[in-house]
Amino acid sequence: MPLGRCWACASPVIDRVRQAPFHRLQALLDILADAPEILDEYCFALPGPDGVVEEWRLDEIALPAGF
């Protein structure tokens, strides 16, 4: 499957979603906005703890401490 650009980077809806008062959602969107690629609707290419880009499912993405 070819890799694509992250939807969070280009979606015109993202600004409206960011206005919602849900801090965990905003933190997740910040992480996804930095994703260089989207693999499918639930998997994203994100840097792992060692800095190597890996495939992460949406439910595996860790939010920053405090969220």
Sequence and secondary structure as in RCSB ss.txt:
>XXXX:A:sequence
MPLGRCWACASPVIDRVRQAPFHRLQALLDILADAPEILDEYCFALPGPDGVVEEWRLDEIALPAGF
>XXXX:A:secstr
   B  HHHH TTHHHHHTSS HHHHHHHHHHHT SEE SSSEEEEE TTS EEEEEGGG    TT 
